Amino acid sequence: MALKHEPTAPYHSAQDALRVLETVARHTAGITDVELARHTALNPERLTTLLRMLRREGYVEQVTDGAYVTGEALTRLGSAHDREDALREKLQRTLDRLRDSVGAAVYISRYVDGEVKVTQYADGPDTPAVNEWVDFRFSAHATAVGKSLLTQLDHNGRRDHLSRHKMARLTSRTITSDRLLLSRLESQPATVPVLDLQEYAVGTVCAAVPITAGSSVGCLALSLPVEHAHRLRQAADTLNRNAAPVLLSLAI
């Protein structure tokens, strides 16, 4: 399956953060921010932002003399025997924090073996998850999650998916023409969130941003009740700006 990679801002942040982590890991006795700037060639302002994020996520810690060392979260993710559990816990904490900062239910979804799969989500009493009234695997044409994953495939990958899943009309707004959907997916910029404005379910709006790590296709999404539709674009931008920690967890 060929992918259509167009690196997004979170992707670049995650790559820079990995560079910082690799440098910290090499300096087991600790390394100062001044030395880090020299080793990574990142400007001080950018480095400060990344270090703040890495400390918050538990990937680096500051010791008494101000130097940075590897944090516990990195150690757990780096260990082979409980990596899967550690990654799931780490992503859940990140999703819970994201849910609170965007004020919406948030989801991680992956494209696995030719199917859409929501792997984790965070909701709450004030941020209800979307009611999955039609299996997400069969409704990629109507959901923000599905459309975001399909935009990351090449043209043949998209056609293959649509040939296996009939484009049912789920609401009056659902696109059921494969020609129209393919043309929308083709013109969707990677850096702009994909929206679902009551195409999957009446009363719900959604947005999704790509989180592609290596050869795996993924996205981060949010859903809101339609009465909060006025917040959708701002929430989607916040989601996009905060996607780097999720990408980083998947890449470590």
C-alpha positions as CSV (number, residue, x, y, z in Angstrom):
1,M,0.0,0.0,0.0
2,A,1.6,3.3,-1.1
3,L,1.2,6.3,1.2
4,K,1.0,9.9,0.3
5,H,3.2,11.6,2.8
6,E,3.1,15.3,3.3
7,P,4.8,16.0,6.7
8,T,2.6,18.2,9.0
9,A,3.7,20.5,11.8
10,P,3.2,17.8,14.5
11,Y,5.4,15.4,12.5
12,H,8.2,17.9,12.4
13,S,7.8,18.6,16.2
14,A,8.0,14.8,16.9
15,Q,11.1,14.4,14.7
16,D,12.8,17.3,16.5
17,A,11.7,15.9,19.9
18,L,13.2,12.5,18.9
19,R,16.5,14.2,18.1
20,V,16.5,15.8,21.6
21,L,15.7,12.5,23.3
22,E,18.4,10.6,21.4
23,T,20.9,13.3,22.5
24,V,19.8,13.1,26.1
25,A,19.9,9.3,26.1
26,R,23.5,9.4,24.8
27,H,24.6,11.7,27.7
28,T,23.8,9.4,30.6
29,A,25.3,11.8,33.2
30,G,23.0,14.6,32.0
31,I,23.2,17.4,29.5
32,T,22.4,21.1,29.8
33,D,20.1,23.0,27.5
34,V,23.0,24.9,26.1
35,E,24.8,21.7,25.1
36,L,21.5,20.3,23.7
37,A,21.1,23.4,21.5
38,R,24.7,22.8,20.2
39,H,24.2,19.1,19.6
40,T,20.8,19.3,18.0
41,A,21.2,22.6,16.1
42,L,17.8,23.7,17.3
43,N,17.3,27.3,18.1
44,P,16.9,28.0,21.9
45,E,13.2,29.0,21.7
46,R,12.3,25.9,19.8
47,L,14.3,23.7,22.2
48,T,12.7,25.3,25.2
49,T,9.2,24.5,23.8
50,L,10.2,20.9,23.1
51,L,11.8,20.4,26.5
52,R,8.7,21.7,28.2
53,M,6.6,19.1,26.3
54,L,9.1,16.3,27.0
55,R,9.2,17.1,30.7
56,R,5.4,17.2,30.9
57,E,5.2,13.8,29.1
58,G,7.8,12.3,31.5
59,Y,10.3,11.6,28.7
60,V,13.0,13.8,30.3
61,E,13.7,15.0,33.8
62,Q,15.8,17.8,35.2
63,V,18.3,16.9,37.9
64,T,19.6,19.2,40.6
65,D,22.2,21.0,38.5
66,G,19.6,21.8,35.8
67,A,20.9,19.1,33.4
68,Y,18.4,16.9,31.6
69,V,18.4,13.1,31.9
70,T,16.1,10.3,30.5
71,G,12.7,10.2,32.2
72,E,10.7,7.3,33.5
73,A,8.1,7.3,30.7
74,L,10.9,6.9,28.1
75,T,12.4,4.0,30.1
76,R,9.1,2.2,30.2
77,L,8.4,2.7,26.5
78,G,11.9,1.6,25.6
79,S,11.6,-1.7,27.5
80,A,10.5,-4.6,25.4
81,H,8.5,-6.7,27.8
82,D,5.7,-4.2,28.8
83,R,6.0,-1.7,25.9
84,E,2.4,-2.4,24.7
85,D,0.9,-1.7,28.1
86,A,3.1,1.3,28.7
87,L,2.2,2.8,25.3
88,R,-1.5,2.2,25.8
89,E,-1.3,3.9,29.3
90,K,0.8,6.7,28.0
91,L,-1.6,7.4,25.0
92,Q,-4.6,7.3,27.4
93,R,-3.1,9.9,29.7
94,T,-2.3,12.1,26.7
95,L,-5.9,11.6,25.3
96,D,-7.4,12.4,28.7
97,R,-5.4,15.7,28.8
98,L,-6.3,16.5,25.2
99,R,-10.0,15.9,25.9
100,D,-9.9,18.4,28.7
101,S,-7.9,21.0,26.7
102,V,-10.2,20.9,23.6
103,G,-13.4,20.3,25.5
104,A,-14.4,17.3,23.3
105,A,-14.2,13.5,23.1
106,V,-11.0,12.6,21.3
107,Y,-10.0,9.4,19.4
108,I,-6.9,7.7,18.0
109,S,-7.6,5.7,14.8
110,R,-5.4,3.6,12.6
111,Y,-5.7,2.0,9.2
112,V,-4.9,-1.6,9.8
113,D,-5.0,-4.4,7.1
114,G,-7.2,-2.2,4.9
115,E,-9.7,-1.3,7.6
116,V,-10.5,1.7,9.8
117,K,-9.9,0.9,13.5
118,V,-10.5,3.3,16.4
119,T,-7.9,2.0,18.9
120,Q,-8.4,4.4,21.9
121,Y,-10.5,7.3,22.9
122,A,-11.2,9.6,25.9
123,D,-14.7,10.9,26.7
124,G,-16.5,12.1,29.8
125,P,-19.9,13.3,31.1
126,D,-19.5,16.7,29.4
127,T,-17.7,15.3,26.3
128,P,-19.7,12.3,25.1
129,A,-18.2,10.0,22.5
130,V,-20.1,9.7,19.2
131,N,-22.6,6.9,19.2
132,E,-21.2,4.3,16.8
133,W,-24.6,3.5,15.1
134,V,-22.9,2.2,12.0
135,D,-19.6,0.3,12.3
136,F,-16.7,2.8,11.7
137,R,-15.1,0.1,9.4
138,F,-18.0,0.5,6.9
139,S,-18.5,4.3,7.1
140,A,-15.1,5.8,6.3
141,H,-16.7,7.8,3.5
142,A,-18.8,9.7,6.1
143,T,-16.6,10.1,9.1
144,A,-13.7,12.6,9.7
145,V,-11.6,9.7,11.0
146,G,-12.2,7.6,7.8
147,K,-11.6,10.5,5.4
148,S,-8.4,11.5,7.2
149,L,-7.1,8.0,6.9
150,L,-8.1,7.7,3.3
151,T,-6.4,11.0,2.4
152,Q,-3.1,9.4,3.6
153,L,-3.4,6.6,1.1
154,D,-2.6,6.9,-2.6
155,H,-5.3,6.9,-5.3
156,N,-5.3,3.2,-5.7
157,G,-5.5,2.6,-2.0
158,R,-8.5,4.8,-1.7
159,R,-10.2,3.1,-4.7
160,D,-9.5,-0.3,-3.2
161,H,-11.1,0.7,0.1
162,L,-14.2,2.2,-1.6
163,S,-14.6,-0.9,-3.8
164,R,-14.8,-3.0,-0.7
165,H,-17.2,-0.8,1.3
166,K,-20.5,0.5,-0.2
167,M,-21.0,4.2,0.3
168,A,-24.3,4.1,2.2
169,R,-26.3,7.3,2.8
170,L,-26.2,7.7,6.6
171,T,-27.7,11.3,6.7
172,S,-28.9,13.8,4.1
173,R,-25.4,15.2,4.1
174,T,-23.5,12.0,3.4
175,I,-21.5,11.9,0.1
176,T,-22.4,8.7,-1.7
177,S,-20.7,9.5,-5.0
178,D,-17.2,7.9,-5.1
179,R,-16.1,10.3,-7.8
180,L,-17.0,13.3,-5.6
181,L,-15.5,11.8,-2.5
182,L,-12.2,10.9,-4.4
183,S,-12.0,14.4,-5.7
184,R,-12.5,15.9,-2.2
185,L,-9.9,13.6,-0.7
186,E,-7.4,14.4,-3.5
187,S,-7.7,18.1,-2.9
188,Q,-7.5,17.9,1.0
189,P,-4.3,19.5,2.2
190,A,-2.5,17.3,4.8
191,T,-2.1,20.3,7.1
192,V,-5.8,21.1,7.3
193,P,-8.1,19.1,9.6
194,V,-10.7,16.9,7.8
195,L,-14.3,17.8,8.9
196,D,-17.5,15.7,9.2
197,L,-20.5,18.1,9.5
198,Q,-23.3,15.7,10.4
199,E,-22.4,13.3,7.5
200,Y,-22.1,10.3,9.8
201,A,-24.7,11.1,12.4
202,V,-27.3,13.9,12.8
203,G,-26.4,16.0,15.8
204,T,-22.6,15.3,15.7
205,V,-19.7,17.2,14.1
206,C,-16.2,15.8,14.0
207,A,-12.7,16.8,12.9
208,A,-9.5,14.7,12.3
209,V,-5.8,15.4,11.8
210,P,-3.2,12.9,10.5
211,I,-0.6,11.3,12.8
212,T,1.4,9.2,10.4
213,A,4.4,7.5,12.0
214,G,6.7,5.6,9.6
215,S,4.7,3.4,7.3
216,S,1.5,3.2,9.5
217,V,-1.4,5.5,8.8
218,G,-3.2,7.1,11.7
219,C,-5.2,10.1,12.8
220,L,-6.3,12.0,15.9
221,A,-10.0,13.1,16.0
222,L,-12.6,14.8,18.1
223,S,-16.4,14.9,18.1
224,L,-18.8,17.6,19.4
225,P,-22.6,17.8,19.7
226,V,-23.9,20.0,16.8
227,E,-24.8,22.8,19.2
228,H,-21.0,23.3,19.7
229,A,-20.3,23.3,16.0
230,H,-19.1,26.9,16.3
231,R,-16.1,25.6,18.3
232,L,-15.2,22.9,15.8
233,R,-12.4,24.7,13.8
234,Q,-10.8,26.1,16.9
235,A,-10.9,22.8,18.7
236,A,-9.5,21.1,15.6
237,D,-6.6,23.6,15.5
238,T,-5.8,22.9,19.2
239,L,-5.9,19.2,18.5
240,N,-3.5,19.6,15.6
241,R,-1.1,21.7,17.7
242,N,-1.1,19.1,20.4
243,A,-0.8,16.0,18.2
244,A,3.1,15.9,18.5
245,P,3.1,14.0,21.9
246,V,0.8,11.3,20.4
247,L,3.1,10.9,17.4
248,L,6.1,10.9,19.6
249,S,4.7,8.0,21.8
250,L,4.0,6.0,18.6
251,A,7.5,6.7,17.2
252,I,9.6,5.8,20.3
